[in-house]
């Protein structure tokens, strides 16, 4: 045993030296460093995602200094385990570790990162337990491993700590605390090595941008993907879908795509992947007709193959030892499995006009999926397959569309680090409105997209409040396959719901441009307040001492230091503060700078905590000084390829403003070959004090879908 | 990757052959088999406990056939992991996997066995996550590993299953289920090998007995350990303790030992392990005085060493990398650490008269204890230290008393497989009365003891109901250090509480004998109904189909098939069915055979579900036909070494009966050197139909503490 100890210790010293020397870090892109500890797996998150970094975007962000003292970063390998340690300073706060639903501040938490359904507690089991965190000090850390990672996010105190906590007598000392100060994030990865990546700032948002760009940049959805979607009853026939589509049109509600649930399949759970000839006798004709009306079809699937599927015998050699609902589980790391499995998708779905998928049950529950003792023919462990299954199905299904030069935008239950660029939005069957907003905030630290879908509601008020947040999210989804709820199901708020839906469609140019920035610049379109320049000031863990002080001396400093998990940024300019059922008033923490009401343009405050009392018809939204928000006409379907649209540019506040408006064909991947444009919108003050708006000329040979451009100066009267 | 696959597969085949051949199993004791899969750790649960098997007891149980088809038991080692598979048949139910609080039937559950505080869900994190299970088919399985073990207790379905579930169409088939049938228990141990033990029946109770005997047999507490104990306020001085002791005596409440909380220490959390000279100026005199009154002292401790402790510098070289509350964490696997740490206990505590300990915080929480990335000088992993810390402190503290030839009986927050023989009862800070009873039931499958302590109550009714279950448990503890509750705190039930406390003392001969059976024969003194002969019949998982059938045709079969987690067996003869606050009536499931009321002796039923409506003053207790229950006089303190006591033997039912009464000096380990006796009590029917009771003569040179013996035939009138 003692020999064992010496061996461990020796190994420890050797590796820490090897690792903590800064020259051990390789700068793999501007502001991005990588180090290899021990001998990592061949198969990891980045190899599963298999997406090249967006070096162009990273070069634009430019060079930056190594953001930590590398001597304080320790990696050790002991008995087939890798242990990492990264430093924390007293006032530092950290964010991330994936799609958490209840917490934004992660310092002091213990997590086991494990792909699973969300089980109502932020313990690391979630749909996207991304091993990436970003610090209020302006750097990010990513651990590229497909293992279950134990994270001690500032909990353990060490004897060798340069800044250890003090021992106190609990009997009589009131300052005693059950959880003394810790100066490090520590992690345990159950394998003999890992790759660790470090992303520079200077700001936390820069670190997030670098992570997102290094993992491929955000997806650019087709324009129709940002319109409305409705999911219909699981056993609907083609005729019933046509009727529902007609009713949306008759009632003047926007609709861009319809989701079909398991009933489209001849057998499901496990699945044949072929159409049910009774409910859908002519899928191709059905989808052709709908597309003429500007409506696309999204199909529910899960990847478990029924013995009655035409591909069963061909996929069998490439499946795991364990079945799910008596269906076989494809090993998607094997090319032959990919060809067999996705082949039937191409023939039966894409060729007939399917525009996207909702990929279910690739996350958990443990009681349903293969156990960790399962084995797969590739030899990759069940644990690694579990951690990457969501990445693999996103990547491989997205590639089908890329081959057709046609963009898709769908839904998935699981993702992980490296999945930033996939055109999928995460959903689940948890349904807490407040926690959905916290998840939307956390999605911005994790390189994933999340939708606070509206599913059903107990009251008209709840329905309207949920629809209001759906409108300010990555996917405007009504997921009513079980409840049968329609936008107009609550007559007393039908008008208000329609108004919100119309606003979503009017804001299309803004949403589309903000997604383009996610793709080209790595800026999450939806993100937490801590990533806002004027907000980060004074963040860091709230200690009992300073909170009490601050409550009297500086309520704002205390507010930003506290976990703010019910308001978020939507795109460059908008601060969204949702209302929840039963609320008539709420507090909003405004970052530094002057802020304006989205609807009226009136000044509301700057760097302070305000209380708002909006009507039931309004979701509080606030706009930065000098903002330009590009809107278009109200319409029921997103503009199609080459379709022209009018622009109304709204200017807010007292500063001049400038906005680069993105445009392309909205449907293909030609933008990757340069077929896109950035048009400069600018508002300047005239000698007479009035505002003047200008739009730059279209670039030669670039897409130009703008017809008329009009200007609206929302804060004009205050300015004069 | 493919090579990797072939390698894995080859290894798999080789090992499964190696393991599944029955000659791979070594019979290490009668009815106990062991197999070694791969290369296990040197340090495991049994080496941590370091207790020899009670071969004498195992020989008495005798030989038995290998209980499973060894060809169906598969052990595999892949990439530094061990995977186990054991077969299940359709109707089989399994019990165990440690101290669960909400469930008794474990088939269909997924657990990660991890020593921790109980977090309100049966997920494997508990104070004693013992990797042992027993089957309704009459065998037991123990995995001797100190790693976190993932258990799939009949959840995964395999392609190669001889009896796989059938694929169904969820769209239209109502018989579709989210959790199809599984024919195996599978486990994953994160190391390259383990020892697996198999325990024969024929009955489930025999398998439990064999496990308990193989791990050393149950502890035999000193007689005083089975009396009452009160824990006093954490900052009480010696004078305040004397006053509390006096009040127990004045009010006529039994009391055998008093627990001192952290205030006895000069500093705590972390601890100096020396007395606070202010509150306890003369510990030795204090304890000597109390012992004269028949009262002993138990000390709260946790093992984390304060920089201000006299042993700090000596223990430092043998402590882990991480601190707990800024105290250092001894590596108890190192002999030098044991000498330093327990040395101060001998000098400061035992030498001055301390009779036992309450060892706190050796279980969890993760936020408090060392993280799994910590390292210890022995080279044993933090995970293994976590899994065995409770075993190590129990073993090493118990050995201090063995050295003095003085028995102890204390409290501990953590145990594990192998800890059966340690004289400690598990406690925690969870406080659900119903779940406490379920935990008491599960303790009987896990080789541990648990107390449903009374701590505080919202009402007189709750207080009385909790005191009633305390009386029928391994330790009659009032843990009122925080609440200050006394037995008489609710005047309206003071008389009823006293009556129950007195009953506990009267039953001392029965309790003491039943613990002797735990020690010599391995029979848990408190255990679940599924271990009762007449009950096991018809057990097994309740399927929707047969439950519906049974509800109409056979409510009893359905009742025993259902999870029964609110009634239990106390010793050989007694069935205890506790009442919970708010209840005036309840159902009780009686095993086959005739049963009688404990208080009146009246017949109540046989092999059926009865409904009882006891008064507030009674806890429903039922007695087997032919039972003999030995009682003694009411007294406030348990009989001391060599103290004589009177016996009243109660006979129940219509059958003759026989009972072996255990006796020894009640305080030392001389019984291990033969200084004990089994006196035969028997009741036979006379020609005239009346009962006759006889007691065998004392054996020469054996302890004999009986003075008068009287007989009471509880069911006599019905019998005549």
Interface residues (C-beta under 8 A of the other chain):
Chain A: X1 X2 X3 X4 X5 X6 X7 X8 X12 X42 X43 X78 X79 X80 X81 X83 X85 X108 X110 X150 X152 X155 X156 X157 X158 X159 X160 X164 X165 X166 X167 X168 X169 X170 X171 X176 X178 X179 X180 X186 X187 X188 X190 X234 X235 X262 X263 X265 X267 X268 X269 X270 X276 X306 X307 X308 X319 X321 X322 X323 X325 X326 X327 X328 X333 X366 X367 X368 X370 X371 X372 X373 X374 X375 X377 X378 X379 X380 X381
Chain B: X1 X2 X3 X4 X5 X6 X7 X8 X12 X42 X43 X78 X79 X80 X81 X83 X85 X108 X110 X150 X152 X155 X156 X157 X158 X159 X160 X164 X165 X166 X167 X168 X169 X170 X171 X176 X178 X179 X180 X186 X187 X188 X190 X234 X235 X262 X263 X265 X267 X268 X269 X270 X276 X306 X307 X308 X319 X321 X322 X323 X325 X326 X327 X328 X333 X366 X367 X368 X370 X371 X372 X373 X374 X375 X377 X378 X379 X380 X381
